[in-house]
Amino acid sequence: MKVAVVGAGALGSVYGVNLSRVADVTFVVRDLSRAPRVMHVERVTGPAHAHTLDAPRFALDVPRDADVVLVAVRVDQLDDALLAKLAREAAGDALVVILAPLLPHRWEHAHEKLGARLVAAMPGVVAYEPEVHDGAGPIRRGVRYWTPRASPTFLDDRPHDDPGRARLLALVDALRRVEIPAEPNARVRSLNPATTIAFFPMLTGIAAAGGSIDRMLADAPLMKLGLAAAKETRALARTLGELPPWASLFFNFMSPFTVRAGIKLGRARAPEVFTFLEKHFGQKLLDQNMAIFHEIERLAAERGVAIDHLRKLVARAHP
């Protein structure tokens, strides 16, 4: 299998470097001068699992013979220019798998550009680069990641008579062979946006606290506002579909006490996860957060769901 990975950030590195063990992988980037010469990925939990890719292949364009194109960029980077590039360069029978959350309007827009090639996905990898390099780009990129058991990589399934399904199942098999849990799932198009919308206030709350989970927990008015916003987004998420069981359980028992207790327990078991949350959602994703918020705002208006508390929370996080 030939795989093109669009984007060589933390998420693209994990999928691309691992898949390179069983597939022919090319990373597609905007600037070759910033491409690392060595890529190293290491799984944080579970059995020791690390892999180093020396001299990875980089290109400015999607190889025409790619069977699968994995798009691992932020939501705000998934603009018309990138969609046009994917439509122009990816072969007609290639699958274009978008790992960013596609809320309904964005999915419709991407589908207009890509047609049957589009595959919505829900990544089952949490990844970050502990050190961010500036300048001409790092010689070596090091990424640490998790693959939560409760949340494998879901790929939008296709009918059994769809000619692209065999290729989709081949990708699922390739991911499993490199120890990235993956499954075809017919509910991805509702599951991914519903989960993204429901948890948006929790992640925005970290940004509102200046990128510190401890400050968020200690700020009682902020916690109250975040929980009120979460009730609004949970109501909006219900208009799209059901959440995964673990997410539904969280919202059924959500309160200041359970949030604090859950974070305390999580920190004891996996402290590095919270380092990731603070770096990723508290500091890096302003443009993505605002892009998602504007989509939530539009969807809420269409479906008659009030999001007044969410607006206040976003204003505090991104004044």
N, C-alpha and C positions, 0 to 999 in steps of 0.2 A: 504494500500500500504506500502511496505517495501522499504526504500530508504537508500542507502549507500552514504555518502558524503566523497569523497577522498580529504583530505585537510581541515584543520580547521582554515585557515587564515580568513581575513575579508570577502571575498566573500563566502567561504564555510560556514562561521558562519551564514551569513544572510539567505542563502537558507536553511541550515540545521535547524537552530533554528526556523524559521518560519514554515517550513514544519512539524516540530515535533508536531505542534498543530493538524495536520490532518493525520499524517503518523507515522510509526514506523521508527525512524531515528538512524543510527549508523554512527559515524564519524570514518573514517579510517586514521590513522596517522602512522608516522614512529617511533615515540618515545612516549610511554605512559607516561613517567615521565614528559613530557612537556605539557601534556593535561590539560586544565583548568577545574576546578571543577564547575565553574558557567560561563555561557555564556549569555551575555545581548546584544541585538541588538535594535537600536532605529532609526526610520526614521526621517530624518532631516526636510523635507518639507511636506506640506499637513497636514491632520488631525493627531493628536497625535497617534503614533503607536510604542509601545515598548513591547518587550517580553523577559522574562528571563527564561533560561533553567537550572534548578538545576541538578547536577549529570548527565550530558550528557553521553551517552554510547559511549565509544571509543574502537577501536579494531585495531589490526595490519593487519588483513586480511579482505577482502571483504566478508561479510556474503553470504553463498551460496544460501540463500533463498531471496536475494534482488531482487526486481522487477526492480528497476532502480538504476544505479550507476551514481551519479553526480560527475564529475571530476573537481575540483576547484583548480588547481595548475597553476603555471606560465608555459609559453611555454617551457622555458629551462629545466623545471622539467619533461616534458612529453617525457622522453627518452625511450630507448628500454627496460630498466629494468622495468619501470612502465607499459609500454604497455604489456610486457610479464606477469606481475603480474595480470593485469586486464583480459587478455585473459585466464589466468590459473584459476583465482578465481571467476570471474563473471559467473553466470549460462548461459547456452547457449541461453535461451530465455530472459535474462535480457537486458535492454537497457543501453548502456554506453554513457552517455551524456557528451561531452567534452565542457566546457565553455571557454577554452582558444582559441584564434584565430587560426584556422587551415588553413594556406596558402596551395595552391594546393599540393605541394610535401609532406608536413607534413600530409595532409589529406590522401593522397594515402598510405603513410607509415602506418598510424594508421589503415586504412581500411584493409591493408594486414594482420595486427596482430589481428584485432577484428572482421572483417567480417561484417555480417549484424547487429551485435549488435551496431555498431557505430552510434551515432547521433551527428551531428555537431550542435552547438548552438551558439547563440549570446546573452550574458547576458544583461539583462535590469536593472541591479543593479550596482550602483557605491558605493563602500564601502571602509572604512578605519578604522584603529584602531588608535585613537588619540595618545595613548601612547604605545610605543614599549617596551616590557619587555625583559630583559635579564636573564641569570641564568637558573634555573631549570624550568622556565615557570611560567606564572601568575596563581594565584588561580582563578582570575576572568578575563574574557576577555570581554571588552566593545567595540562594533563596532557601528559606525554611518553610515547611508547609505541613498541613494536616489533611487527613481524609476522613471526616466524621462518619462513623458507621451508620448513623441514622439518616444521613443525607448523601447518597451516592450521586454521581453525575447523571442527570436525567437528560435524555435526548428525545425530542418529539417523535413519537412512533409514526409509522406510515402503514397504510393498508397492505395486506399480504401480497396483493397483486401489483403494488407500486414498484417500478423497476429500480428505484433508489433504495428500497428497503434492504436489499442484500448488502449494499455498501454501508448502510447505517449499522447493520448488525456486525459487519466486519470491523467497524470502528469500535463498537462496544466490546467486541472480543479483544481487540488490540489493547484497549485501555485496561481491561481486566488482567491481561497477561503481564502488564507492567504495574500491577497492584494499585490501580486507580479504580475503585468500584464504579460500575456504570450499568445503567439499565435503560432500555427504551420505555417510554411512558407516554400514554396518549393524553395525559392531563397537563403536560408541561406548559402549554400556552396559557393556562389559567393558574397553575400552581406557582410558577415563578413570579408573575406580577402580583398575585395575592400575597405571597410571602414578603416580597419587596415592600409593598405598600404597608402591610401590617407592622413590620419592624422598623419602618422609616423613622418614627419618633424616637425610638430607643437609641438609634445611631446618631440622630440629630442632637439628642440630649448630650452626648459626649462632646460634640462640637460646641454646643452652647456653654459647656463647662470648661472651655478652653483646652479641650483635648485630654481632660483628666477624669477618669471614672470616679476616683475618690472625691473630687470636688462636686461631681454630679450627685453622688450619694449624700453628701453633706449639705447640699442646697435643697432644703425642704420645698420652697416654692417652685424650683425648677423640676423637682421630682413630681410634684402635684401637676404641673403643667404638662410634663411628658406623659404621665399616665392618662390625663384627660385627652391629650392628642392621640394616644394609642387606642383609646376607645373609638375615636372618630375613624382612624384608619382601619381598624378591625371591621367596623361597619361597612366601610367602602370595600375592603377586601372580600367581604361576604358576597358582594354583588358580582364578583368575578369567579369565585369558586371556593372550595374548601382548602384549608391549610393542611400541611403535613400533621400527623398526630402529635409529634413533639411540640409543634408550634401552638396547636389548639390547646394543649395542656397548659402551656405557659400563660396564655391569655385567660383561660378559665380561672386561674388562681392568681392573677396579677394584682399586686398591691405593693406599697413601699416596703413592707416587711419581706415579702417573698422575693422581690427584686434584690434587696440587700443580702438576704440569706443565700440566694442563688449565686450571686457574684462572689460572696465569701467562699462558698463551697467550690465554685469553679476555679477561683484563684488558688485554692489549696491543691487542686488536682492538676491544673494546667495553667500555671501563671503566665506562660508566654503568650497564650491566647489573648490576654488582656493587654499585653504590650502591643500586639498586632492591632487590636481594636482602637487603642488610643492613637497609634501612629497613622492607621489607615483612615478611620472614619473621623477622628478628631482633628486631623491636620492636613490631609492630602486631597480630599475629594470635594472641595468647594464647588467646582464647576459641575461635577457629576450630581452632587446633592441638589443643586439648584435646577438642573435639567430634570431630575426625577420629580422634584417638588412641583414644577410647572405642569408636568404631565398628570400628577395626582390632582392638582387644582382643576385642570380641565375636565378630568374624569369625574371628579366630585360634583362639579357644576352640572354635567350632563345627567348624572344619576341622582341628583337631589340630596346629596349627603353633605351636611355641614362640617367644615374643617376649620372653625374659628380658632380653636386652641392650637392646631397645627401651624396656622399662619403666625401666631404669636411666638411659637417655639422656633420656627425657621427665622423669624425676624431677630430673635435673640442670638441664634447660632451664627447667622450671616447678616449682620446689620447693614 
